[in-house]
């Protein structure tokens, strides 16, 4: 994976998490990174919280800085993971 740009690596990591936790029978290449995971029924409220916890644990994203509405797609979650923490 060394030739994969940072953004693509983050999308791959988020995709892997979503597939392992919520869609174990779906191949990675079939998950559209822009799919609204909530509207599609992949994530419910508990799933969104699990995703937020993973984001916090994996990328040190402070939960209080995340609007849960932003956790709707793989690409949106990856963007949050790559956004530097804002000084308060």
Jmol script that loads the backbone (N, CA, C; Angstrom):
load data "model"
ATOM      1  N   UNK A   1       0.810  -1.206   0.000  1.00  0.00           N
ATOM      2  CA  UNK A   1       0.000   0.000   0.000  1.00  0.00           C
ATOM      3  C   UNK A   1       0.847   1.261   0.000  1.00  0.00           C
ATOM      4  N   UNK A   2       2.143   1.120  -0.100  1.00  0.00           N
ATOM      5  CA  UNK A   2       3.017   2.280   0.004  1.00  0.00           C
ATOM      6  C   UNK A   2       2.821   3.277  -1.127  1.00  0.00           C
ATOM      7  N   UNK A   3       2.315   2.838  -2.295  1.00  0.00           N
ATOM      8  CA  UNK A   3       2.097   3.757  -3.390  1.00  0.00           C
ATOM      9  C   UNK A   3       0.739   4.432  -3.359  1.00  0.00           C
ATOM     10  N   UNK A   4      -0.016   4.203  -2.326  1.00  0.00           N
ATOM     11  CA  UNK A   4      -1.367   4.755  -2.227  1.00  0.00           C
ATOM     12  C   UNK A   4      -1.311   6.092  -1.506  1.00  0.00           C
ATOM     13  N   UNK A   5      -1.869   7.159  -2.107  1.00  0.00           N
ATOM     14  CA  UNK A   5      -1.865   8.459  -1.434  1.00  0.00           C
ATOM     15  C   UNK A   5      -2.608   8.417  -0.106  1.00  0.00           C
ATOM     16  N   UNK A   6      -2.283   9.363   0.776  1.00  0.00           N
ATOM     17  CA  UNK A   6      -2.881   9.404   2.110  1.00  0.00           C
ATOM     18  C   UNK A   6      -4.388   9.375   2.113  1.00  0.00           C
ATOM     19  N   UNK A   7      -5.025  10.178   1.269  1.00  0.00           N
ATOM     20  CA  UNK A   7      -6.482  10.213   1.226  1.00  0.00           C
ATOM     21  C   UNK A   7      -7.074   8.870   0.858  1.00  0.00           C
ATOM     22  N   UNK A   8      -6.452   8.203  -0.114  1.00  0.00           N
ATOM     23  CA  UNK A   8      -6.939   6.887  -0.534  1.00  0.00           C
ATOM     24  C   UNK A   8      -6.743   5.864   0.577  1.00  0.00           C
ATOM     25  N   UNK A   9      -5.641   5.964   1.298  1.00  0.00           N
ATOM     26  CA  UNK A   9      -5.399   5.042   2.426  1.00  0.00           C
ATOM     27  C   UNK A   9      -6.458   5.221   3.504  1.00  0.00           C
ATOM     28  N   UNK A  10      -6.824   6.463   3.764  1.00  0.00           N
ATOM     29  CA  UNK A  10      -7.840   6.727   4.783  1.00  0.00           C
ATOM     30  C   UNK A  10      -9.196   6.198   4.330  1.00  0.00           C
ATOM     31  N   UNK A  11      -9.533   6.411   3.071  1.00  0.00           N
ATOM     32  CA  UNK A  11     -10.793   5.876   2.544  1.00  0.00           C
ATOM     33  C   UNK A  11     -10.789   4.352   2.649  1.00  0.00           C
ATOM     34  N   UNK A  12      -9.654   3.721   2.349  1.00  0.00           N
ATOM     35  CA  UNK A  12      -9.558   2.261   2.468  1.00  0.00           C
ATOM     36  C   UNK A  12      -9.765   1.815   3.910  1.00  0.00           C
ATOM     37  N   UNK A  13      -9.190   2.537   4.856  1.00  0.00           N
ATOM     38  CA  UNK A  13      -9.331   2.174   6.272  1.00  0.00           C
ATOM     39  C   UNK A  13     -10.781   2.316   6.733  1.00  0.00           C
ATOM     40  N   UNK A  14     -11.428   3.403   6.344  1.00  0.00           N
ATOM     41  CA  UNK A  14     -12.831   3.610   6.722  1.00  0.00           C
ATOM     42  C   UNK A  14     -13.703   2.547   6.057  1.00  0.00           C
ATOM     43  N   UNK A  15     -13.446   2.277   4.788  1.00  0.00           N
ATOM     44  CA  UNK A  15     -14.195   1.241   4.071  1.00  0.00           C
ATOM     45  C   UNK A  15     -14.051  -0.098   4.770  1.00  0.00           C
ATOM     46  N   UNK A  16     -12.830  -0.451   5.132  1.00  0.00           N
ATOM     47  CA  UNK A  16     -12.567  -1.723   5.821  1.00  0.00           C
ATOM     48  C   UNK A  16     -13.361  -1.801   7.124  1.00  0.00           C
ATOM     49  N   UNK A  17     -13.372  -0.713   7.903  1.00  0.00           N
ATOM     50  CA  UNK A  17     -14.123  -0.707   9.159  1.00  0.00           C
ATOM     51  C   UNK A  17     -15.617  -0.901   8.904  1.00  0.00           C
ATOM     52  N   UNK A  18     -16.162  -0.148   7.966  1.00  0.00           N
ATOM     53  CA  UNK A  18     -17.600  -0.237   7.677  1.00  0.00           C
ATOM     54  C   UNK A  18     -17.960  -1.644   7.211  1.00  0.00           C
ATOM     55  N   UNK A  19     -17.140  -2.209   6.339  1.00  0.00           N
ATOM     56  CA  UNK A  19     -17.433  -3.552   5.836  1.00  0.00           C
ATOM     57  C   UNK A  19     -17.338  -4.597   6.942  1.00  0.00           C
ATOM     58  N   UNK A  20     -16.286  -4.531   7.752  1.00  0.00           N
ATOM     59  CA  UNK A  20     -16.108  -5.522   8.819  1.00  0.00           C
ATOM     60  C   UNK A  20     -17.223  -5.452   9.852  1.00  0.00           C
ATOM     61  N   UNK A  21     -17.651  -4.253  10.205  1.00  0.00           N
ATOM     62  CA  UNK A  21     -18.635  -4.085  11.275  1.00  0.00           C
ATOM     63  C   UNK A  21     -20.085  -4.163  10.821  1.00  0.00           C
ATOM     64  N   UNK A  22     -20.348  -3.682   9.609  1.00  0.00           N
ATOM     65  CA  UNK A  22     -21.745  -3.506   9.211  1.00  0.00           C
ATOM     66  C   UNK A  22     -22.152  -4.250   7.934  1.00  0.00           C
ATOM     67  N   UNK A  23     -21.197  -4.539   7.062  1.00  0.00           N
ATOM     68  CA  UNK A  23     -21.511  -5.178   5.778  1.00  0.00           C
ATOM     69  C   UNK A  23     -20.515  -6.299   5.470  1.00  0.00           C
ATOM     70  N   UNK A  24     -20.433  -7.309   6.315  1.00  0.00           N
ATOM     71  CA  UNK A  24     -19.391  -8.326   6.151  1.00  0.00           C
ATOM     72  C   UNK A  24     -19.468  -9.124   4.848  1.00  0.00           C
ATOM     73  N   UNK A  25     -20.600  -9.146   4.189  1.00  0.00           N
ATOM     74  CA  UNK A  25     -20.742  -9.930   2.959  1.00  0.00           C
ATOM     75  C   UNK A  25     -20.593  -9.106   1.683  1.00  0.00           C
ATOM     76  N   UNK A  26     -20.231  -7.837   1.827  1.00  0.00           N
ATOM     77  CA  UNK A  26     -20.102  -6.954   0.665  1.00  0.00           C
ATOM     78  C   UNK A  26     -18.619  -6.780   0.326  1.00  0.00           C
ATOM     79  N   UNK A  27     -18.236  -7.016  -0.937  1.00  0.00           N
ATOM     80  CA  UNK A  27     -16.847  -6.776  -1.347  1.00  0.00           C
ATOM     81  C   UNK A  27     -16.523  -5.278  -1.302  1.00  0.00           C
ATOM     82  N   UNK A  28     -15.281  -4.965  -0.987  1.00  0.00           N
ATOM     83  CA  UNK A  28     -14.863  -3.567  -0.842  1.00  0.00           C
ATOM     84  C   UNK A  28     -15.130  -2.753  -2.102  1.00  0.00           C
ATOM     85  N   UNK A  29     -14.949  -3.351  -3.262  1.00  0.00           N
ATOM     86  CA  UNK A  29     -15.132  -2.587  -4.496  1.00  0.00           C
ATOM     87  C   UNK A  29     -16.600  -2.301  -4.809  1.00  0.00           C
ATOM     88  N   UNK A  30     -17.504  -2.870  -4.038  1.00  0.00           N
ATOM     89  CA  UNK A  30     -18.932  -2.613  -4.244  1.00  0.00           C
ATOM     90  C   UNK A  30     -19.495  -1.534  -3.309  1.00  0.00           C
ATOM     91  N   UNK A  31     -18.685  -1.048  -2.391  1.00  0.00           N
ATOM     92  CA  UNK A  31     -19.154  -0.001  -1.478  1.00  0.00           C
ATOM     93  C   UNK A  31     -18.760   1.361  -2.036  1.00  0.00           C
ATOM     94  N   UNK A  32     -19.739   2.111  -2.483  1.00  0.00           N
ATOM     95  CA  UNK A  32     -19.517   3.455  -3.016  1.00  0.00           C
ATOM     96  C   UNK A  32     -19.116   4.366  -1.860  1.00  0.00           C
ATOM     97  N   UNK A  33     -17.951   5.029  -1.942  1.00  0.00           N
ATOM     98  CA  UNK A  33     -17.513   5.888  -0.842  1.00  0.00           C
ATOM     99  C   UNK A  33     -18.425   7.084  -0.596  1.00  0.00           C
ATOM    100  N   UNK A  34     -19.321   7.367  -1.542  1.00  0.00           N
ATOM    101  CA  UNK A  34     -20.252   8.485  -1.383  1.00  0.00           C
ATOM    102  C   UNK A  34     -21.656   8.040  -0.990  1.00  0.00           C
ATOM    103  N   UNK A  35     -21.850   6.745  -0.791  1.00  0.00           N
ATOM    104  CA  UNK A  35     -23.156   6.229  -0.380  1.00  0.00           C
ATOM    105  C   UNK A  35     -23.540   6.804   0.979  1.00  0.00           C
ATOM    106  N   UNK A  36     -24.749   7.300   1.094  1.00  0.00           N
ATOM    107  CA  UNK A  36     -25.256   7.782   2.382  1.00  0.00           C
ATOM    108  C   UNK A  36     -25.582   6.545   3.216  1.00  0.00           C
ATOM    109  N   UNK A  37     -24.703   6.220   4.144  1.00  0.00           N
ATOM    110  CA  UNK A  37     -24.810   4.991   4.930  1.00  0.00           C
ATOM    111  C   UNK A  37     -26.033   4.977   5.838  1.00  0.00           C
ATOM    112  N   UNK A  38     -26.476   6.141   6.262  1.00  0.00           N
ATOM    113  CA  UNK A  38     -27.660   6.223   7.121  1.00  0.00           C
ATOM    114  C   UNK A  38     -28.920   6.018   6.280  1.00  0.00           C
ATOM    115  N   UNK A  39     -29.029   6.756   5.195  1.00  0.00           N
ATOM    116  CA  UNK A  39     -30.209   6.642   4.332  1.00  0.00           C
ATOM    117  C   UNK A  39     -30.341   5.241   3.743  1.00  0.00           C
ATOM    118  N   UNK A  40     -29.205   4.580   3.492  1.00  0.00           N
ATOM    119  CA  UNK A  40     -29.221   3.233   2.911  1.00  0.00           C
ATOM    120  C   UNK A  40     -29.510   2.158   3.954  1.00  0.00           C
ATOM    121  N   UNK A  41     -29.578   2.556   5.224  1.00  0.00           N
ATOM    122  CA  UNK A  41     -29.875   1.598   6.279  1.00  0.00           C
ATOM    123  C   UNK A  41     -28.676   0.808   6.766  1.00  0.00           C
ATOM    124  N   UNK A  42     -27.478   1.205   6.347  1.00  0.00           N
ATOM    125  CA  UNK A  42     -26.262   0.529   6.803  1.00  0.00           C
ATOM    126  C   UNK A  42     -25.972   0.906   8.251  1.00  0.00           C
ATOM    127  N   UNK A  43     -26.135   2.183   8.567  1.00  0.00           N
ATOM    128  CA  UNK A  43     -25.887   2.678   9.919  1.00  0.00           C
ATOM    129  C   UNK A  43     -27.187   3.146  10.559  1.00  0.00           C
ATOM    130  N   UNK A  44     -27.411   2.702  11.782  1.00  0.00           N
ATOM    131  CA  UNK A  44     -28.483   3.268  12.599  1.00  0.00           C
ATOM    132  C   UNK A  44     -27.801   4.163  13.629  1.00  0.00           C
ATOM    133  N   UNK A  45     -28.524   4.652  14.605  1.00  0.00           N
ATOM    134  CA  UNK A  45     -27.926   5.583  15.571  1.00  0.00           C
ATOM    135  C   UNK A  45     -26.781   4.932  16.346  1.00  0.00           C
ATOM    136  N   UNK A  46     -26.924   3.678  16.708  1.00  0.00           N
ATOM    137  CA  UNK A  46     -25.845   2.981  17.411  1.00  0.00           C
ATOM    138  C   UNK A  46     -24.641   2.793  16.492  1.00  0.00           C
ATOM    139  N   UNK A  47     -24.898   2.505  15.236  1.00  0.00           N
ATOM    140  CA  UNK A  47     -23.817   2.358  14.266  1.00  0.00           C
ATOM    141  C   UNK A  47     -23.044   3.650  14.080  1.00  0.00           C
ATOM    142  N   UNK A  48     -23.745   4.770  14.053  1.00  0.00           N
ATOM    143  CA  UNK A  48     -23.087   6.072  13.937  1.00  0.00           C
ATOM    144  C   UNK A  48     -22.184   6.301  15.147  1.00  0.00           C
ATOM    145  N   UNK A  49     -22.658   5.946  16.330  1.00  0.00           N
ATOM    146  CA  UNK A  49     -21.834   6.108  17.537  1.00  0.00           C
ATOM    147  C   UNK A  49     -20.618   5.185  17.508  1.00  0.00           C
ATOM    148  N   UNK A  50     -20.787   3.964  17.011  1.00  0.00           N
ATOM    149  CA  UNK A  50     -19.645   3.047  16.886  1.00  0.00           C
ATOM    150  C   UNK A  50     -18.616   3.611  15.912  1.00  0.00           C
ATOM    151  N   UNK A  51     -19.096   4.183  14.818  1.00  0.00           N
ATOM    152  CA  UNK A  51     -18.205   4.791  13.836  1.00  0.00           C
ATOM    153  C   UNK A  51     -17.482   5.993  14.434  1.00  0.00           C
ATOM    154  N   UNK A  52     -18.185   6.803  15.195  1.00  0.00           N
ATOM    155  CA  UNK A  52     -17.574   7.952  15.861  1.00  0.00           C
ATOM    156  C   UNK A  52     -16.502   7.500  16.851  1.00  0.00           C
ATOM    157  N   UNK A  53     -16.784   6.466  17.612  1.00  0.00           N
ATOM    158  CA  UNK A  53     -15.806   5.941  18.570  1.00  0.00           C
ATOM    159  C   UNK A  53     -14.562   5.445  17.848  1.00  0.00           C
ATOM    160  N   UNK A  54     -14.750   4.731  16.752  1.00  0.00           N
ATOM    161  CA  UNK A  54     -13.616   4.243  15.960  1.00  0.00           C
ATOM    162  C   UNK A  54     -12.800   5.416  15.413  1.00  0.00           C
ATOM    163  N   UNK A  55     -13.480   6.431  14.908  1.00  0.00           N
ATOM    164  CA  UNK A  55     -12.810   7.613  14.374  1.00  0.00           C
ATOM    165  C   UNK A  55     -11.982   8.294  15.459  1.00  0.00           C
ATOM    166  N   UNK A  56     -12.550   8.389  16.639  1.00  0.00           N
ATOM    167  CA  UNK A  56     -11.848   9.005  17.765  1.00  0.00           C
ATOM    168  C   UNK A  56     -10.643   8.155  18.176  1.00  0.00           C
ATOM    169  N   UNK A  57     -10.832   6.855  18.302  1.00  0.00           N
ATOM    170  CA  UNK A  57      -9.754   5.966  18.739  1.00  0.00           C
ATOM    171  C   UNK A  57      -8.648   5.823  17.695  1.00  0.00           C
ATOM    172  N   UNK A  58      -9.014   5.797  16.434  1.00  0.00           N
ATOM    173  CA  UNK A  58      -8.053   5.538  15.365  1.00  0.00           C
ATOM    174  C   UNK A  58      -7.334   6.793  14.898  1.00  0.00           C
ATOM    175  N   UNK A  59      -8.042   7.904  14.842  1.00  0.00           N
ATOM    176  CA  UNK A  59      -7.480   9.132  14.274  1.00  0.00           C
ATOM    177  C   UNK A  59      -7.419  10.294  15.259  1.00  0.00           C
ATOM    178  N   UNK A  60      -7.709  10.034  16.523  1.00  0.00           N
ATOM    179  CA  UNK A  60      -7.666  11.079  17.553  1.00  0.00           C
ATOM    180  C   UNK A  60      -8.550  12.283  17.219  1.00  0.00           C
ATOM    181  N   UNK A  61      -9.682  12.020  16.598  1.00  0.00           N
ATOM    182  CA  UNK A  61     -10.635  13.086  16.292  1.00  0.00           C
ATOM    183  C   UNK A  61     -11.516  13.277  17.522  1.00  0.00           C
ATOM    184  N   UNK A  62     -11.483  14.459  18.142  1.00  0.00           N
ATOM    185  CA  UNK A  62     -12.303  14.690  19.334  1.00  0.00           C
ATOM    186  C   UNK A  62     -13.796  14.588  19.008  1.00  0.00           C
ATOM    187  N   UNK A  63     -14.484  13.732  19.720  1.00  0.00           N
ATOM    188  CA  UNK A  63     -15.908  13.499  19.460  1.00  0.00           C
ATOM    189  C   UNK A  63     -16.717  14.788  19.554  1.00  0.00           C
ATOM    190  N   UNK A  64     -16.342  15.676  20.467  1.00  0.00           N
ATOM    191  CA  UNK A  64     -17.116  16.906  20.639  1.00  0.00           C
ATOM    192  C   UNK A  64     -16.982  17.856  19.450  1.00  0.00           C
ATOM    193  N   UNK A  65     -16.020  17.609  18.560  1.00  0.00           N
ATOM    194  CA  UNK A  65     -15.849  18.465  17.386  1.00  0.00           C
ATOM    195  C   UNK A  65     -16.542  17.908  16.146  1.00  0.00           C
ATOM    196  N   UNK A  66     -17.204  16.766  16.291  1.00  0.00           N
ATOM    197  CA  UNK A  66     -17.829  16.116  15.138  1.00  0.00           C
ATOM    198  C   UNK A  66     -19.340  16.288  15.197  1.00  0.00           C
ATOM    199  N   UNK A  67     -19.889  16.799  14.114  1.00  0.00           N
ATOM    200  CA  UNK A  67     -21.339  16.848  13.955  1.00  0.00           C
ATOM    201  C   UNK A  67     -21.733  15.481  13.399  1.00  0.00           C
ATOM    202  N   UNK A  68     -22.572  14.747  14.108  1.00  0.00           N
ATOM    203  CA  UNK A  68     -22.911  13.384  13.704  1.00  0.00           C
ATOM    204  C   UNK A  68     -23.478  13.314  12.292  1.00  0.00           C
ATOM    205  N   UNK A  69     -24.023  14.399  11.799  1.00  0.00           N
ATOM    206  CA  UNK A  69     -24.540  14.435  10.429  1.00  0.00           C
ATOM    207  C   UNK A  69     -23.402  14.240   9.427  1.00  0.00           C
ATOM    208  N   UNK A  70     -22.180  14.575   9.839  1.00  0.00           N
ATOM    209  CA  UNK A  70     -21.025  14.435   8.953  1.00  0.00           C
ATOM    210  C   UNK A  70     -20.599  12.979   8.767  1.00  0.00           C
ATOM    211  N   UNK A  71     -21.122  12.073   9.555  1.00  0.00           N
ATOM    212  CA  UNK A  71     -20.713  10.670   9.493  1.00  0.00           C
ATOM    213  C   UNK A  71     -21.657   9.866   8.603  1.00  0.00           C
ATOM    214  N   UNK A  72     -21.930  10.363   7.418  1.00  0.00           N
ATOM    215  CA  UNK A  72     -22.931   9.721   6.566  1.00  0.00           C
ATOM    216  C   UNK A  72     -22.330   8.881   5.450  1.00  0.00           C
ATOM    217  N   UNK A  73     -21.085   9.130   5.065  1.00  0.00           N
ATOM    218  CA  UNK A  73     -20.475   8.356   3.983  1.00  0.00           C
ATOM    219  C   UNK A  73     -19.023   8.055   4.320  1.00  0.00           C
ATOM    220  N   UNK A  74     -18.479   7.065   3.634  1.00  0.00           N
ATOM    221  CA  UNK A  74     -17.073   6.711   3.827  1.00  0.00           C
ATOM    222  C   UNK A  74     -16.194   7.916   3.524  1.00  0.00           C
ATOM    223  N   UNK A  75     -16.468   8.602   2.430  1.00  0.00           N
ATOM    224  CA  UNK A  75     -15.638   9.750   2.051  1.00  0.00           C
ATOM    225  C   UNK A  75     -15.721  10.870   3.091  1.00  0.00           C
ATOM    226  N   UNK A  76     -16.900  11.128   3.630  1.00  0.00           N
ATOM    227  CA  UNK A  76     -17.059  12.175   4.644  1.00  0.00           C
ATOM    228  C   UNK A  76     -16.299  11.819   5.918  1.00  0.00           C
ATOM    229  N   UNK A  77     -16.345  10.561   6.315  1.00  0.00           N
ATOM    230  CA  UNK A  77     -15.618  10.127   7.511  1.00  0.00           C
ATOM    231  C   UNK A  77     -14.114  10.237   7.270  1.00  0.00           C
ATOM    232  N   UNK A  78     -13.657   9.843   6.094  1.00  0.00           N
ATOM    233  CA  UNK A  78     -12.235   9.949   5.766  1.00  0.00           C
ATOM    234  C   UNK A  78     -11.781  11.405   5.797  1.00  0.00           C
ATOM    235  N   UNK A  79     -12.617  12.286   5.301  1.00  0.00           N
ATOM    236  CA  UNK A  79     -12.285  13.726   5.318  1.00  0.00           C
ATOM    237  C   UNK A  79     -12.139  14.221   6.758  1.00  0.00           C
ATOM    238  N   UNK A  80     -13.027  13.786   7.639  1.00  0.00           N
ATOM    239  CA  UNK A  80     -12.919  14.160   9.057  1.00  0.00           C
ATOM    240  C   UNK A  80     -11.631  13.617   9.667  1.00  0.00           C
ATOM    241  N   UNK A  81     -11.277  12.393   9.306  1.00  0.00           N
ATOM    242  CA  UNK A  81     -10.065  11.772   9.847  1.00  0.00           C
ATOM    243  C   UNK A  81      -8.818  12.543   9.442  1.00  0.00           C
ATOM    244  N   UNK A  82      -8.849  13.146   8.275  1.00  0.00           N
ATOM    245  CA  UNK A  82      -7.677  13.858   7.764  1.00  0.00           C
ATOM    246  C   UNK A  82      -7.653  15.336   8.120  1.00  0.00           C
ATOM    247  N   UNK A  83      -8.723  15.846   8.700  1.00  0.00           N
ATOM    248  CA  UNK A  83      -8.789  17.256   9.065  1.00  0.00           C
ATOM    249  C   UNK A  83      -8.038  17.478  10.369  1.00  0.00           C
ATOM    250  N   UNK A  84      -7.068  18.383  10.357  1.00  0.00           N
ATOM    251  CA  UNK A  84      -6.343  18.651  11.606  1.00  0.00           C
ATOM    252  C   UNK A  84      -7.285  19.176  12.687  1.00  0.00           C
ATOM    253  N   UNK A  85      -6.973  18.836  13.910  1.00  0.00           N
ATOM    254  CA  UNK A  85      -7.767  19.310  15.050  1.00  0.00           C
ATOM    255  C   UNK A  85      -7.596  20.818  15.153  1.00  0.00           C
ATOM    256  N   UNK A  86      -8.717  21.505  15.290  1.00  0.00           N
ATOM    257  CA  UNK A  86      -8.678  22.960  15.399  1.00  0.00           C
ATOM    258  C   UNK A  86      -8.382  23.373  16.841  1.00  0.00           C
ATOM    259  N   UNK A  87      -7.469  24.294  16.972  1.00  0.00           N
ATOM    260  CA  UNK A  87      -7.176  24.805  18.314  1.00  0.00           C
ATOM    261  C   UNK A  87      -8.360  25.633  18.776  1.00  0.00           C
ATOM    262  N   UNK A  88      -8.734  25.435  20.039  1.00  0.00           N
ATOM    263  CA  UNK A  88      -9.943  26.026  20.507  1.00  0.00           C
ATOM    264  C   UNK A  88      -9.929  27.381  20.999  1.00  0.00           C
TER     265      UNK A  88
END
end "model"
wireframe off; spacefill off
backbone 0.3
color backbone group
